[in-house]
Amino acid sequence: MRRPVKLAEITDEVLFGDVWERPGLSPCDRSLVTVSVLAALYRSEQLPYHLGVALENGRSVEELSEAITHLAVYAGWPNAMTATNQVKKLADERTRTQR
C-alpha cells in the first residue's frame, strides 16, 4: 500500500515542484494548457481541481469557457460539454461564497 504515498510524493516533487516551476510558461499559461488537455481527454475527475488552480493563477471563467468552446471542435462535443458544466458549477460556487 505504499504506492499511493509514493505517487503523491512524486506528484509534489516532480510535477508541481519541477514541471510547474519551469520558466518557459507562466503558471497562468500552464493552467490553460492543463485544463484544455484534461477536458480533451475527458479527465473529469482531475478537471475541477485544475479549474480552481487556473482561476487562482489568473485565468477568468470567460477565458476557460472560451478555451473549452474552442476545443469542442477538436476534442469532441461531449468532452467540452462536461468541462463546460464543471466550469459553470465552479463559477456558481465561487459566486455563492463571495456573497
HUKARA-V750509 format. One record per backbone hydrogen bond with DSSP energy under -0.5 kcal/mol. NH is the residue of the N-H (numbers start at 0). CO is the residue of the C=O. E is the energy in kcal/mol with one decimal. If there is no record, write none. Layout:
<<NH CO E> <NH CO E>>
//
This chain:
<<5 1 -2.4> <6 2 -3.1> <7 3 -2.3> <8 4 -2.2> <9 5 -2.8> <10 6 -2.6> <11 7 -2.5> <12 8 -2.7> <13 9 -2.9> <14 9 -1.1> <15 10 -2.5> <16 11 -0.8> <17 13 -1.2> <18 13 -2.7> <19 14 -2.6> <20 17 -0.7> <21 17 -0.6> <21 18 -1.1> <24 21 -0.7> <29 25 -2.8> <30 26 -2.3> <31 27 -1.7> <32 28 -2.3> <33 29 -2.8> <34 30 -2.9> <35 31 -2.1> <36 32 -2.5> <37 33 -2.7> <38 34 -2.5> <39 35 -2.6> <40 36 -2.4> <41 38 -1.3> <42 37 -3.0> <43 41 -1.2> <45 42 -0.8> <46 42 -1.7> <47 43 -0.6> <49 45 -1.7> <50 46 -2.4> <51 47 -2.0> <52 48 -2.0> <53 49 -2.3> <54 50 -2.0> <55 51 -2.3> <56 52 -2.2> <57 54 -1.3> <58 53 -2.7> <63 59 -2.3> <64 60 -2.6> <65 61 -2.4> <66 62 -2.5> <67 63 -2.2> <68 64 -2.4> <69 65 -2.5> <70 66 -2.2> <71 67 -1.0> <71 68 -0.5> <72 68 -0.5> <72 69 -0.8> <73 69 -0.5> <74 70 -3.7> <75 71 -1.5> <79 75 -1.9> <80 76 -2.8> <81 77 -2.3> <82 78 -2.2> <83 79 -2.7> <84 80 -2.3> <85 81 -1.7> <86 82 -2.3> <87 83 -2.6> <88 84 -2.3> <89 85 -2.4> <90 86 -2.8> <91 87 -2.7> <92 88 -2.4> <93 89 -2.4> <94 90 -2.2> <95 91 -2.2> <96 92 -2.1> <97 93 -1.3> <98 94 -0.5> <98 95 -0.8>>
//
